[in-house]
Amino acid sequence: MVNIITDSTSDLGPEIAAEFKLTIVPLTVTIGDKVYQDGVDLHQRDLFSLVEKHGELPKTSAPSMGEFTKAFDHPGENVFIGISSRLSATVQNARLALDLLPAGKVRVIDSLNLSTGVGLLALRAAELRDRGLAAEQIEQELLASVGKVRTSFCIETMEYLYKGGRCTALQAIAGSVLKIHPIIEVRPDGTLGVKERSRGTLRKGLQMILDDFENHLTVLDRQRVFITTTSNNAEDVNFLLEGVKRISAPQEVRITRAGSVISSHCGPGTTGILYFVK
């Protein structure tokens, strides 16, 4: 049997991981002088209160080569799908671990994505495994699928972007005063960029990512759509959920909470739509 492994930035959570028989390798989050494992001893529900307590953004780190060696050290072949190599050293460290393992033991896939954009690929890998495909076949299918993931998020507050060095203090202040909500997308090269800027209510920004989703309707893969969020506002999440169902009637829509690592960079109130195109 092929083991499907991903990292905690896939934001799938323990229930989905168990359902699809996935192994999750956690990244770490450092707040103050304490180091936590994402999704193990630190969950997103506690992250933001810790940020307020310490007054600074957490530092996030990739799993070490040694941690990957342990994760890959079990019977059978392994396929690992990790967060974009343009955003983290996770994939790099996973590849370094290969030098300590037999040739062909692990196939490392750079998702060029984040959050459930990684998760979509991991679930596809699990479904291919369950159909009986070998690791090499799964790898080829995933490599062909990487460029078909679409990921965009509406950011409620620019405070975390500023603290993380992704915008200037002036931009953060102006964003707050003018009520600007950036729409962040994952670019084809695995980097992040501002797709649009919504001005006014957060709901306008959410409508913008729904409009963009509808623009992809003719090429949409309707099997599965993720809505991933750091928001505690059920009305905003339901607004996207009902919009996705109305626009596309997908076979499956899953709502997940972003983990501590992703939340450390996007902040509270962030919500996105993630899906495959054909």
BELZIRA-V506686 format. One record per residue. N is the residue number from 1. SS is DSSP state (@ for helix, = for strand, . for the rest). PSI is psi in whole degrees, 0 to 359 (999 if undefined). OMEGA is omega in whole degrees, -180 to 180 (999 if undefined). Layout:
N,SS,PSI,OMEGA
N,SS,PSI,OMEGA
//
This chain:
1,.,141,179
2,.,130,178
3,=,127,178
4,=,124,-174
5,=,139,174
6,=,178,179
7,=,171,-172
8,@,344,178
9,@,354,176
10,@,346,173
11,.,36,-180
12,.,332,-179
13,@,162,-175
14,@,329,-178
15,@,313,180
16,@,322,178
17,@,318,179
18,@,319,-179
19,@,320,-176
20,.,8,178
21,.,56,179
22,=,148,170
23,=,133,-179
24,=,125,175
25,=,118,-174
26,.,141,164
27,.,172,180
28,=,153,178
29,=,126,179
30,=,123,177
31,=,125,-174
32,.,236,178
33,.,18,-178
34,=,136,-180
35,=,128,-180
36,=,156,172
37,=,126,-178
38,=,121,177
39,.,357,179
40,.,297,177
41,.,10,172
42,=,125,179
43,.,158,-174
44,@,330,-179
45,@,336,-180
46,@,345,-172
47,@,310,-171
48,@,327,177
49,@,326,177
50,@,324,177
51,@,316,178
52,@,321,-179
53,@,316,-175
54,@,343,177
55,.,21,179
56,.,157,-179
57,.,140,177
58,.,159,172
59,=,134,-179
60,=,147,-177
61,=,148,177
62,.,156,172
63,.,149,-180
64,.,166,176
65,@,320,179
66,@,321,178
67,@,323,177
68,@,321,178
69,@,318,178
70,@,318,-178
71,@,329,-177
72,@,353,-172
73,.,72,172
74,.,166,-173
75,.,149,177
76,.,177,178
77,.,159,-177
78,=,141,170
79,=,121,-180
80,=,132,177
81,=,119,-174
82,=,166,178
83,.,151,-178
84,.,133,178
85,.,347,177
86,.,353,-177
87,.,346,-174
88,.,158,175
89,.,8,-175
90,@,308,-179
91,@,321,178
92,@,314,-180
93,@,325,177
94,@,320,179
95,@,326,177
96,@,326,180
97,@,336,-179
98,@,332,-179
99,@,341,-178
100,@,5,-175
101,.,159,178
102,.,147,180
103,.,134,178
104,.,0,-179
105,.,324,-176
106,=,139,173
107,=,121,-174
108,=,124,-179
109,=,123,173
110,=,111,-175
111,.,337,-171
112,.,32,-177
113,.,185,178
114,.,171,178
115,.,217,-176
116,@,0,165
117,@,321,171
118,@,318,-178
119,@,322,178
120,@,317,180
121,@,321,179
122,@,318,179
123,@,324,175
124,@,318,178
125,@,317,180
126,@,320,179
127,@,323,176
128,@,319,175
129,@,315,-177
130,@,341,174
131,.,356,176
132,.,11,-180
133,.,147,177
134,.,166,-177
135,@,319,-179
136,@,320,179
137,@,319,178
138,@,316,179
139,@,314,-179
140,@,320,178
141,@,318,-179
142,@,319,179
143,@,326,177
144,@,341,-177
145,@,341,-175
146,@,314,-177
147,@,1,-177
148,@,3,179
149,=,135,177
150,=,128,-175
151,=,124,174
152,=,144,-178
153,=,146,171
154,=,125,-177
155,.,127,-179
156,.,315,-178
157,.,142,180
158,.,3,-177
159,@,316,-177
160,@,326,175
161,@,321,178
162,@,311,-180
163,@,329,180
164,.,4,177
165,.,16,-178
166,.,358,171
167,.,162,-178
168,.,165,177
169,@,321,180
170,@,317,179
171,@,322,-180
172,@,317,179
173,@,313,180
174,@,321,179
175,@,321,179
176,@,315,-178
177,@,317,-176
178,@,0,-179
179,.,55,178
180,=,131,178
181,=,105,180
182,=,144,171
183,=,111,-177
184,=,133,177
185,=,156,171
186,=,122,-179
187,.,163,-179
188,.,333,-179
189,.,6,177
190,.,6,176
191,.,170,178
192,=,146,177
193,=,159,177
194,=,115,-179
195,=,314,180
196,=,171,174
197,=,123,178
198,=,136,179
199,=,127,-179
200,.,224,-178
201,.,157,175
202,@,325,-179
203,@,326,177
204,@,320,178
205,@,319,178
206,@,324,177
207,@,325,179
208,@,320,179
209,@,333,172
210,@,319,178
211,@,319,178
212,@,321,176
213,@,316,180
214,@,328,178
215,@,341,179
216,.,10,-171
217,@,322,-176
218,@,339,-180
219,@,6,-175
220,=,134,168
221,=,111,-171
222,=,4,-178
223,=,313,-172
224,=,135,174
225,=,137,175
226,=,141,165
227,=,117,-176
228,=,137,-168
229,=,156,166
230,.,6,-173
231,.,146,172
232,.,7,-180
233,.,99,-177
234,@,330,-179
235,@,320,179
236,@,317,180
237,@,317,179
238,@,328,176
239,@,315,178
240,@,318,-179
241,@,310,-179
242,@,324,178
243,@,316,179
244,@,316,180
245,@,318,-178
246,@,318,-175
247,@,318,-167
248,@,343,-176
249,.,58,-180
250,.,160,178
251,.,328,-174
252,.,132,171
253,=,126,179
254,=,136,176
255,=,127,178
256,=,156,174
257,=,134,174
258,.,145,179
259,.,184,-175
260,@,325,-179
261,@,308,180
262,@,319,-179
263,@,330,179
264,@,335,-176
265,@,333,-177
266,@,339,177
267,.,176,-179
268,.,154,175
269,.,7,-180
270,.,135,180
271,=,140,-177
272,=,168,175
273,=,133,-177
274,=,136,-173
275,=,167,173
276,=,148,164
277,=,163,-178
278,.,999,999
//
